[in-house]
Amino acid sequence: MKSKIKTWSIGEGQWKMHIPNWEIYKEIRDTLKLKKDKKFKPVVYMQDGDNIAWDIDLTKEQLEEAKKIVKKFK
């Protein structure tokens, strides 16, 4: 069963996005250039040694861009 992408506010203009799909996660990470940010530390969920989902922290502007990326995958 595939989980859906979830988004919630963590306060002070920051948002968290839960992404259970590698392709979507990679597209958001690369498009927003998150790997270059030293503060970028995604939460990685694993099952049986495989990465199955990621949580990333985003600003409101990044969240809006991430939502556009997610829509492309639907």
DRENDODO-247854 format. One record per residue: residue number from 1; x, y, z of N, C-alpha, C in turn; chain; residue in three letters. Coordinates in Angstrom, 2 decimals, m for minus. Layout:
N
(kelo NUM; (X; Y; Z); (X; Y; Z); (X; Y; Z); 'A'; 'ALA'),
...
END
This chain:
74
(kelo 1; (0.84; m1.18; 0.00); (0.00; 0.00; 0.00); (0.89; 1.24; 0.00); 'A'; 'MET'),
(kelo 2; (0.60; 2.15; m0.89); (1.37; 3.39; m0.97); (0.76; 4.43; m0.04); 'A'; 'LYS'),
(kelo 3; (1.61; 5.11; 0.69); (1.16; 6.21; 1.53); (1.07; 7.46; 0.69); 'A'; 'SER'),
(kelo 4; (0.29; 8.42; 1.16); (0.21; 9.66; 0.42); (1.14; 10.69; 1.04); 'A'; 'LYS'),
(kelo 5; (1.43; 11.71; 0.29); (2.28; 12.79; 0.76); (1.49; 13.62; 1.76); 'A'; 'ILE'),
(kelo 6; (2.11; 13.92; 2.89); (1.45; 14.69; 3.95); (2.29; 15.92; 4.25); 'A'; 'LYS'),
(kelo 7; (1.61; 17.00; 4.59); (2.28; 18.26; 4.91); (1.67; 18.84; 6.17); 'A'; 'THR'),
(kelo 8; (2.52; 19.36; 7.07); (2.01; 20.01; 8.26); (2.97; 21.10; 8.71); 'A'; 'TRP'),
(kelo 9; (2.42; 22.08; 9.42); (3.21; 23.20; 9.93); (3.93; 22.78; 11.20); 'A'; 'SER'),
(kelo 10; (5.19; 23.20; 11.31); (5.94; 22.93; 12.54); (6.26; 24.24; 13.26); 'A'; 'ILE'),
(kelo 11; (5.62; 25.33; 12.80); (5.74; 26.63; 13.46); (6.81; 27.52; 12.84); 'A'; 'GLY'),
(kelo 12; (6.70; 28.81; 13.15); (7.65; 29.82; 12.72); (7.92; 29.80; 11.21); 'A'; 'GLU'),
(kelo 13; (6.86; 29.61; 10.43); (6.99; 29.63; 8.98); (7.64; 28.41; 8.37); 'A'; 'GLY'),
(kelo 14; (7.81; 27.36; 9.15); (8.42; 26.13; 8.67); (7.35; 25.05; 8.49); 'A'; 'GLN'),
(kelo 15; (7.55; 24.24; 7.47); (6.63; 23.16; 7.15); (7.40; 21.86; 7.01); 'A'; 'TRP'),
(kelo 16; (6.75; 20.76; 7.30); (7.34; 19.44; 7.12); (6.52; 18.70; 6.08); 'A'; 'LYS'),
(kelo 17; (7.22; 18.02; 5.17); (6.54; 17.23; 4.14); (7.03; 15.79; 4.23); 'A'; 'MET'),
(kelo 18; (6.08; 14.87; 4.31); (6.37; 13.43; 4.35); (6.19; 12.89; 2.94); 'A'; 'HIS'),
(kelo 19; (7.26; 12.30; 2.39); (7.25; 11.85; 1.00); (7.58; 10.35; 0.94); 'A'; 'ILE'),
(kelo 20; (6.62; 9.50; 0.59); (6.86; 8.06; 0.54); (7.24; 7.56; m0.87); 'A'; 'PRO'),
(kelo 21; (7.87; 8.42; m1.66); (8.22; 8.05; m3.02); (9.59; 8.62; m3.36); 'A'; 'ASN'),
(kelo 22; (10.54; 7.74; m3.72); (11.91; 8.16; m4.00); (11.98; 9.17; m5.14); 'A'; 'TRP'),
(kelo 23; (11.27; 8.94; m6.22); (11.34; 9.82; m7.38); (10.86; 11.23; m7.05); 'A'; 'GLU'),
(kelo 24; (9.77; 11.33; m6.30); (9.26; 12.65; m5.91); (10.24; 13.32; m4.95); 'A'; 'ILE'),
(kelo 25; (10.71; 12.58; m3.97); (11.68; 13.13; m3.02); (12.91; 13.67; m3.75); 'A'; 'TYR'),
(kelo 26; (13.45; 12.87; m4.66); (14.65; 13.26; m5.39); (14.40; 14.51; m6.23); 'A'; 'LYS'),
(kelo 27; (13.25; 14.59; m6.89); (12.91; 15.75; m7.71); (12.80; 17.01; m6.86); 'A'; 'GLU'),
(kelo 28; (12.13; 16.92; m5.72); (12.01; 18.07; m4.82); (13.39; 18.48; m4.29); 'A'; 'ILE'),
(kelo 29; (14.15; 17.52; m3.83); (15.49; 17.78; m3.29); (16.38; 18.48; m4.31); 'A'; 'ARG'),
(kelo 30; (16.37; 17.96; m5.54); (17.25; 18.52; m6.57); (16.74; 19.87; m7.09); 'A'; 'ASP'),
(kelo 31; (15.43; 20.00; m7.30); (14.87; 21.25; m7.81); (15.08; 22.39; m6.83); 'A'; 'THR'),
(kelo 32; (14.88; 22.12; m5.55); (15.05; 23.16; m4.53); (16.49; 23.30; m4.06); 'A'; 'LEU'),
(kelo 33; (17.38; 22.48; m4.63); (18.81; 22.50; m4.30); (19.03; 22.33; m2.79); 'A'; 'LYS'),
(kelo 34; (18.29; 21.42; m2.20); (18.37; 21.21; m0.75); (19.67; 20.54; m0.33); 'A'; 'LEU'),
(kelo 35; (20.27; 19.75; m1.19); (21.51; 19.06; m0.83); (22.65; 20.04; m0.56); 'A'; 'LYS'),
(kelo 36; (22.59; 21.22; m1.16); (23.65; 22.21; m0.97); (23.51; 22.95; 0.36); 'A'; 'LYS'),
(kelo 37; (22.35; 22.86; 1.00); (22.10; 23.52; 2.27); (22.66; 22.65; 3.40); 'A'; 'ASP'),
(kelo 38; (23.60; 23.19; 4.16); (24.23; 22.40; 5.23); (23.24; 22.00; 6.32); 'A'; 'LYS'),
(kelo 39; (22.12; 22.74; 6.43); (21.11; 22.42; 7.44); (20.16; 21.32; 6.98); 'A'; 'LYS'),
(kelo 40; (20.28; 20.90; 5.72); (19.36; 19.89; 5.17); (19.68; 18.51; 5.73); 'A'; 'PHE'),
(kelo 41; (18.79; 18.04; 6.58); (18.94; 16.72; 7.17); (17.57; 16.03; 7.16); 'A'; 'LYS'),
(kelo 42; (17.26; 15.33; 6.08); (15.94; 14.68; 6.01); (15.85; 13.52; 6.99); 'A'; 'PRO'),
(kelo 43; (14.65; 13.29; 7.47); (14.37; 12.10; 8.28); (14.12; 10.98; 7.28); 'A'; 'VAL'),
(kelo 44; (14.80; 9.87; 7.46); (14.66; 8.74; 6.53); (14.02; 7.58; 7.28); 'A'; 'VAL'),
(kelo 45; (12.94; 7.05; 6.71); (12.26; 5.89; 7.27); (12.71; 4.66; 6.51); 'A'; 'TYR'),
(kelo 46; (13.04; 3.61; 7.25); (13.53; 2.38; 6.62); (12.67; 1.19; 7.02); 'A'; 'MET'),
(kelo 47; (12.63; 0.22; 6.10); (11.96; m1.05; 6.38); (12.75; m2.14; 5.69); 'A'; 'GLN'),
(kelo 48; (13.14; m3.13; 6.43); (13.94; m4.24; 5.89); (15.20; m3.76; 5.17); 'A'; 'ASP'),
(kelo 49; (15.81; m2.69; 5.68); (17.04; m2.17; 5.11); (16.87; m1.26; 3.91); 'A'; 'GLY'),
(kelo 50; (15.62; m1.01; 3.50); (15.35; m0.14; 2.36); (14.76; 1.18; 2.83); 'A'; 'ASP'),
(kelo 51; (15.16; 2.27; 2.20); (14.54; 3.57; 2.47); (13.14; 3.56; 1.88); 'A'; 'ASN'),
(kelo 52; (12.15; 3.89; 2.71); (10.77; 3.84; 2.22); (10.07; 5.19; 2.23); 'A'; 'ILE'),
(kelo 53; (10.59; 6.18; 2.98); (9.96; 7.50; 3.03); (10.94; 8.52; 3.60); 'A'; 'ALA'),
(kelo 54; (10.63; 9.80; 3.35); (11.48; 10.89; 3.81); (10.61; 12.01; 4.34); 'A'; 'TRP'),
(kelo 55; (11.08; 12.68; 5.41); (10.47; 13.91; 5.90); (11.47; 15.03; 5.68); 'A'; 'ASP'),
(kelo 56; (11.02; 16.12; 5.07); (11.91; 17.25; 4.85); (11.27; 18.52; 5.40); 'A'; 'ILE'),
(kelo 57; (12.10; 19.42; 5.92); (11.65; 20.72; 6.42); (11.75; 21.73; 5.29); 'A'; 'ASP'),
(kelo 58; (10.69; 22.53; 5.13); (10.62; 23.50; 4.04); (10.10; 24.84; 4.55); 'A'; 'LEU'),
(kelo 59; (10.51; 25.91; 3.89); (9.90; 27.21; 4.13); (8.59; 27.26; 3.35); 'A'; 'THR'),
(kelo 60; (7.79; 28.28; 3.57); (6.52; 28.42; 2.85); (6.75; 28.49; 1.33); 'A'; 'LYS'),
(kelo 61; (7.79; 29.23; 0.92); (8.10; 29.36; m0.51); (8.52; 28.01; m1.10); 'A'; 'GLU'),
(kelo 62; (9.36; 27.29; m0.37); (9.79; 25.96; m0.83); (8.61; 25.01; m0.88); 'A'; 'GLN'),
(kelo 63; (7.71; 25.12; 0.09); (6.53; 24.26; 0.13); (5.67; 24.46; m1.12); 'A'; 'LEU'),
(kelo 64; (5.46; 25.70; m1.51); (4.66; 25.98; m2.70); (5.29; 25.35; m3.94); 'A'; 'GLU'),
(kelo 65; (6.60; 25.46; m4.07); (7.31; 24.85; m5.21); (7.21; 23.32; m5.14); 'A'; 'GLU'),
(kelo 66; (7.36; 22.77; m3.94); (7.28; 21.32; m3.76); (5.89; 20.80; m4.16); 'A'; 'ALA'),
(kelo 67; (4.85; 21.54; m3.83); (3.49; 21.13; m4.20); (3.32; 21.07; m5.71); 'A'; 'LYS'),
(kelo 68; (3.95; 22.01; m6.42); (3.90; 21.99; m7.89); (4.58; 20.74; m8.43); 'A'; 'LYS'),
(kelo 69; (5.68; 20.37; m7.84); (6.41; 19.18; m8.27); (5.57; 17.93; m8.02); 'A'; 'ILE'),
(kelo 70; (4.93; 17.86; m6.86); (4.09; 16.71; m6.53); (2.95; 16.57; m7.54); 'A'; 'VAL'),
(kelo 71; (2.36; 17.68; m7.93); (1.25; 17.64; m8.91); (1.69; 17.04; m10.24); 'A'; 'LYS'),
(kelo 72; (2.94; 17.28; m10.63); (3.44; 16.72; m11.89); (3.48; 15.19; m11.86); 'A'; 'LYS'),
(kelo 73; (3.59; 14.60; m10.68); (3.68; 13.15; m10.55); (2.32; 12.49; m10.44); 'A'; 'PHE'),
(kelo 74; (1.26; 13.25; m10.34); (m0.08; 12.65; m10.22); (m0.64; 12.28; m11.56); 'A'; 'LYS'),
END
